[in-house]
Structures are given as structure tokens and as C-alpha cells.
Amino acid sequence: MDVQRLIDDHPFSAWQWVVFALCFFVVLLDGFDTAAIGYIAPSLIKEWGVTKPMLAPVLSAALFGLAAGALLSGPVADRLGRKRVLTATVLIFGVATLASAFATDIVQLSALRFVTGLGLGAAMPSAVTLMSEYCPGSRRATLTNLMFCGFPLGAAFGGFLAAWMIPQWGWQSVLVLGGVVPLVLTLALLLWLPESVRFMVTRRQPVERIRATLARIAGEQVQGIARFTMTETRVVTNERGGLAQVLARPYRLGTLMLWAAYFMGLVIFYALINWMPLLFKEAGIEPRTATLISALFPLGGVGAVFFGWLMDRVEPNRIVALGFALTAVAVWAIGQLVGNVGALVVGVFLAGVLMNTAQSSLPALAAGFYPTNARATGVAWMLGIGRFGGILGSLLVAQLSAMHAGIGTVFAVLAVPALIAAVALWIKRDADRFADDGEASAGGALAH
């Protein structure tokens, strides 16, 4: 029996929705913990007496950790399994975030944010890969994008919670919440999260284990099946998979364009998430209002569901490229609307819808681009390389502030990376045909 064909032909089961929910909450907490430091930054400045440039190490430390965690975790997940990596990394970022609440200076907080980033960076690609491998092919982009909506929702949720919690319990309360919830989720992952059935077939795991997993989707239909196979529609040039497969000739151009697009998207995302509340405050907007308006930006990522639906029906690279092109216009417009709070609310939300929708669609685009034996590595390295864009975005705004650039100039500069991302995805369209292998069956990938 072909496992992917079984998943494609069978209705999406209640058990697959459980897998979806667990992965969704991982991504939600990833977004919450990643954005939390930006929302508590004004409180740190006030309580610790530091300046904005002095906060740069804290804001960028997690991003270095995110990059390292993603780059290391992908090959490990392709070798040891998605569930093991995902469970361990959720535990790591939960413990580190909780410990961050008790930091007493910039150095301690920076070190703990780096460890938090290691866990966050490793968790995201495993969640995206695992979920995509339990999706029917015709709905993969829709469901993966729906799951990835957890990231901007978590970031936005963090903003609303921070505006409510910090005045009552201090900035530490946001980090306590961001640490305790992942620890609870770790237990749920241990109890209910399955290993990817596609991974089990490629690693030739026992047929009884694969049969038991598929029985939760198709019931008695899999009873008596003595051997499971898997059909790959992408070229497999290296049976060991991993980075050698990701950078093989059929994938090299597409890989570089995915890296460029995700890098540029995170330049914008982290620059705005980390600095927008402070920029609006300096422009004369009351701090609580500035925080609430800024929280609308990541909330816009819910539009990724619509993009996922389009990507399952139309050439996906064009759809995401269009999203980034429109993002450039919307980000530039924010800098022109600061004098009008009502218009600014609409502008920030619209820019968030476009930017986060395009960015949230890239993991689904990457998951569909690579074969199973390199999928976790491909997604993870795109996310990892992209995190350096987040580092650049945070430092870029700090540098522009040091140069006393006006708010209009800051947002005009941040519109440029969106145009670059759009061009990169337009180029990637040509790369897809080199990786497409029609129905090349992975004949060696059998379970015994």
C-alpha cells in the first residue's frame, strides 16, 4: 500500500486534526515567545534605565539562537524523526523562557534569549514538516498555511496580553506565561503526537508500527497489509537526503531563492515587531495605544489560509510573489499615516495581512518543493538562513534611529526587502520544473 495515496484518498480524520492542533499550538507559542521581547522592551528601558541601542543584543540574541536551532535541527529531524526533535525543542524553549523572567540584567537576559531561540528555531521546521506529511496533497498548502497562522496569531496575542498584564504584574509575567504553557504542551506532545508515517517508511521502520499509525486514519482498511511503499513526485538525487539533497543541482536555484525570500521577509517582520511600538511612541502616540496598534501587524497573518487555498489551485510561486509586491506598497504607506491614528490602525493591519500572509506561505512552499528524505532539512535551512534577516532587520532600525532618520524614511527602507522577495519567488518558478519527477517511486523506501 502507498501511504501517501492512502492519505490522499481518505477523508481528513479526527486524528489528523489532533496532529494539526498540536502543531498549531507549537507554532502559536513560537510566535508568542518570539515577539514577547519586543512588547516588553519599553518596560525594560524604564525599569533598567537602558537605551534603545543597548537593547539590540537582547533583541538579536534570540534571532541568533533561532538561526542556529533551525540549521542544526533539520538534518537531525530527517535522521532521527520529527516527533523526537519537536518534543525536545518545545521543552527547551519553555524552560528558557520561564528562566528569562528572573533575569536581572542585559547580559543574563541576552544569554537566556539565545537558548530560547535555539528551541524555537528547531521546533518550527519540525512542526511544519510533520504537519505537511499528514496532509492530502490537494490540501497541503491550505492546511499547512492554516497551521502556520498560529505564528502571527501568537505574536499578536502576546501584544494584547502584554498591554493588559504588564501594568498589573510587570514585564516578567509575560515571560512566565510564555514558559509555563510550552511545558504543559510538551506532555501533550509525548502522549498524543505521532511520528510522520512518511518518515517511518523512508527509514524502513517496522510495518506493525506503520500499520498502527495508519489505522487511526483509515481503520480496518490497512489490516493485513504486509508492506508499505511511498511514491515521490520530486527528484531524489541522494538517498541519504539532508543538505546534500537540498543543494543538489535540481534544487539549488530554488533553494537559494527560498532562502532569499524568507530572509527578506524576516528583515521586515522583526524590524517592525521589535521596533514599531517604540517608533510610534517617539512619533507622539501614547505607549499603550502604540502597543495595541503594533499588535495588529502580526494579527494580519490569518490571511495565509486564503493564500494556501489559492496555492493548491494556482501556480503557488506567483501567488506568494504577488503578496510580497503588495507588501512593499503597504509597508511604505505606514510611514505616511503616523499623523492619523485611525488611518494608521487600518494601514498597520492591512500591511500585516499582506506581509504575514506572504511570509507564512513560504514554509508550505518549501515543504512541497523537497522530497521526504530532505524535507525537514529544506524547510529548516530556509527558516534558519531567514533568521539572519531578522537579525539584520533589528539592527537596521537601530542604525536608522542612530542616524535620526524620520519615521517615513524608516518604513520606506523596510519596503525594499519585500520587492526583493517578490523577484526571488518569480525566479523560483523556473526551478520547480528541474525538481519535478512526475511519479518517481521511491522503491527502496519500504517498511519491512
Buried (B, 14 or more C-beta within 10 A) or exposed (E): BBBBBBBBEBEBBEBBEBBBBBBBBBBBBBBBBBBBBBBBBBBBBEEBEBEBEBBBBBBBBBBBBBBBBBBBBBBBBBBBBBBBBBBBBBBBBBBBBBBBBEBEEBEBBBBBBBBBBBBBBBBBBBBBBBBBBBBBBEBBBBBBBBBBBBBBBBBBBBBBBBBBBBEEEBBBBBBBBBBBBBBEBBEBBEEEBBBBBBBBBBBEBEBEBBBEBBBBBBEEBBEEBEEBBBBBBBBBBBEEBBBBBBBBEBBBBBBBBBBBBBBBBBBBBBBBBBBBBBBBBBBEBEBBBBBBBBBBBBBBBBBBBBBBBBBBEEEBBBBBBBBBBBBBBBBBBBBBBBEEBEBBBEBBBBBBBBBBBBBBBBBBBBBBBBBBBBBBBBBBBBBBBBBBBBBBBBBBBBEBBEEEBEBBEBBBBBBBBBBBBBBBBBBBBEBBEBBEBEEBEBEEBBBE
